[in-house]
Amino acid sequence: MKVTDFLGKRVLDKNANEIGKVSDLDLIPKEGIINSIMVSTGEMWSRTKNFEFKPEDIHQIGDYLLLKLEMSQVEELVTEEEEEKPKKRLKLNK
């Protein structure tokens, strides 16, 4: 599968609830391995949110990318990502 096949692919939780779309991939080029997958929720929640997960969280890939995670687990990932952002900004401004 090509990287371009992943980008824009819809992402579903394990109960087939749509979460968002694949927005980026973190690759290890020399090994040809996907390290993590970034998803943007778009306007599915009150505002656009982003999160990432590991390839081992994928249950199946087809027309959609089906995760092994439930929506509540995804929401925890989104919360963790949002908590980390201000810390990163503070480090950049020092």
JOGICOR-V375638 format. One line per field, one symbol per residue. phi: phi as a letter, one per 20 degrees, with the letter a starting at -180 (. if undefined). A space follows every 10 residues. Layout:
# JOGICOR-V375638
phi: ???
This chain:
# JOGICOR-V375638
phi: .egffefnff ddffdmefdr cfdacdddgf emdeebcecd fmefdgbfcc bcbegfeeeb cbfcdeeeee gfffffffff ffffggffff ffef
